[in-house]
Amino acid sequence: MNLRFEELAWQETPLGELSLRRRHDTALDVDIYEVKLGDEFLMSSLFPVAEIELAHLGLAAVEGDRLNVVVGGLGLGYTAQAVLAHERVAVMTVVDTLDAVIDWHQRELLPVSTPIVTDARTRLVHDDFFALMRRPPASDSPFDAILVDIDHSPRHLLNEDSAGFYTVEGIRQAAAHLAPGGAFALWSDDPPDEAYSALLGEVFGTVEAHVVPFANPLTGGTSANTVYVASGRKG
């Protein structure tokens, strides 16, 4: 018999109190995994569609095999799991600033943790992804795809320290880490933002804002997220 509610992990972090919870929704008859930061809900396993599409759309913009992929933000693991579903991927590095989140998966607390941590292509790195993008790129191992799911959107940030990432200079710094023909993709909880697409267009030749709809059992209707995909780095 399922417990109606269980707190699987809790930790104080520089961003506030972080907790991983599992609750059983009797109406849907499913276990739902949720992450809270303070009083704010960050993510839910009830809505993984756009996180999964972040991987598929981002990798669809890249040709070739033996791909080197970096994922900014581990979260519940759906983007990472979707990346590993692509046989073309040789290495996947997932960077998360919260060591607690990495620990959840290493302890295999989440439904997709085991296939992520047991895949030899996976590298879980405790680091500040935004700081990593500001550093000089490693010339011997550029990324074929950069996939980002950290902030709510380019306008709604978890921490104002990441604001520079969403400027032209921040986009250029990230693009410098891409191999020729590489692609940048970003998840957003907001509708397509023309201003952000324009910023991406100053750095990349091709920019698409994909609206990803998904069924919302809480409202009985349809909700949507946005996945930006940019490729063809200029200069």
N, C-alpha and C positions, 0 to 999 in steps of 0.2 A: 504494500500500500504506500502511495506517495505521501510524503510530508507536504502540507499545504505551503509552508514557508521555511526556508533555511538560509542562514547567512553562512556562506562557504568560506569567505575570507574578509578581513578588515585590516586596514593599515593607514596610519597617518602618513601623508606625503607632503612635499612642498606645495602642492596645489590644494591640499585639504584632505578631509577624510575620504578614503576610497574603499568601497565595499563591493563585493561580488555576492549576489543573492540568487537563489533559485526558489521559484514559487510555482505551485501547480494550479493552473487555471482550470477549474472544474467545467466551465462552460465549453472551453475548447478541448479539454482533456489532453493538455500538453504541459510539459515542464518548460518554464520560461526563465532564461538566465538574464539577469539585469546587472548593469554597473551603475553605481551612484558615486558622484563626487560631491561631497557635502550633501546638500539637499537637492542637487540637480541630477536627473537621470541622464546618463551619457549615452547608453546604448542598450538594446534589447535583442535577444535572439528571435523575437517575434517578427523582426523586420530586417532580414539579412540580404534582401534581393539586390539592393544597389551596391552594398559592399562587395558582393560577389561579382556584379557587373563591372565594378571598378577594375578588377583583375582581367576579366574577359575583354572589355573594351580597350583597356590600355595595351594589352598584349596583341590584340588584333591590329594595332597600328604599327607593329614591329615585325619585320621580316627576319628570316634566318633561324638558325638553331643554336644550341649551346648558349642560351640567353642568360645574362647576368641581371637579376631583378632586385631592386630594393623597395621595400614597403615601409612607409613611414606610418607607424601606429599599428600595434598588434591587436588591441581590443579583444573582442570575442573570438577572433581568429578566422572569420569567414573569408576575408580577402586573401590571407595567406593560404588557406586551404584551396581556394580557387586557383591561385597561381600554381600550386603544385599539381593541379589537374592537367596542366599543360606539359606534355612530354618535352617540348622544346626548351623548357627552363632547365638550366644546368645548376644554377646557384640562386637561392633566394635568401637575401639578408633582410631581416625584419628588425627595425630600430624602434625602441620605445623608451621614453624618458622615465617611465615608472617601473622600477624593478619588481614591484608587486605583481604587475600584469604578466611579466615574463615568468615569474614564479608560479602563477596560477596554471599556466600551460605546462610548465615543467613538472608540476604535480598532477597534471592531467585532470584538472577539475572541470573542464568544459567539454562539450560533446565533440568538438573538432580538435581537441588538444593532441590526442594520441597520433593521428596521422601527420600532424605538423612536426611534433618533436621527434618522431621516429624516422622521418624522411631524411636521408643522408644529405639532401640538397639544402636543408634548412640551417640558417645561422641566426640565432636570436641574440641581439646586441642591446645592452643597456646603455643608451646614449641619448643626447638631445638631437633629434633628427634635424631640427632647424639649424642648430650649430654645425652639424655635419655638412649641410648644404652650403654654409658660409665658408667652410674650409677649402683650401686648394684641392682640386680633384686629384685622385690617384691616376696617373697617366697609364699605369700598367693594367688597370682593371675598371674601365668605365662601365657604367650601367647601360643596359639596353632599354630598360624601362624604370621609371620612377613613379610609384603609385602611392598616393598620400590620402590618408583618412585619419585626421587628428582633430582639427577644429570643426565646429559646426558648419562653418562656411567661411569664405574669404572676408566676410564682414562681421561674423559672430565667432569670436575667438575664445578659447579656454583661458588663454593667458596673453596679455597684450605684448609680451616679449616676442611673440611670433608674427607681429604685424608686418615687419619688414619682408617676410617671405612672400607676401602678396603684392609687392611692388614690382615694378619693372626690374629694378636692380636685384631683388630677391629671386625673381624668375630667371634672370640671366645667370645668377650664381648656381641655381639648381641645374639649369640647362648645360652648364659647363661640365657637369658630372656625367653627361650622356655620351655614349658612343655615337658615331655617325649613323644616322637612320634611327636613332632612339626616340622614345616617346615619353611624355610627361602626362600623368592622369591624376585627377583630384576629385574626391567625393565632396559633395555639399548637400546640406539639408535644405538649402534655400532654392527657389526657382532660378533658372539661368540668369546670370548677372552680365548684362552687356558690357558694363565697364570693366569687369574682370576679364571677359573674353578679349576685349580690346587690348588690355595689358599683355595677355598671352600672345596676341597677334603681333606685338612689337618685337617678340623674341622668336616666335615660331611662324612658319609659313602656313600651316594648316591648324585650325582651331575649331573644335566642335563641342557644343554643350548638349549632351544627351540627357533627355528627360527619361528617368527610369520609373515607371509606375509600378505599384504593387498593391495587392489586396490588403486592406487594413481591417482585421477582424474586430478591432475595438470600436470602430465607427460604422462598420458594415459597408464601407465604401472603398474608394481607391485613394491612396496617397502617392506622392512622388518625391524622389530625390533627383539631384543632378550629378552627372559625371562629366567633367571637362577632360578632353583629350587633345593634346597639342603635340605636333610632330613637325619635322622639317626645320630644325633649328637654323636660324639665320646667322650669317657671319662665320 
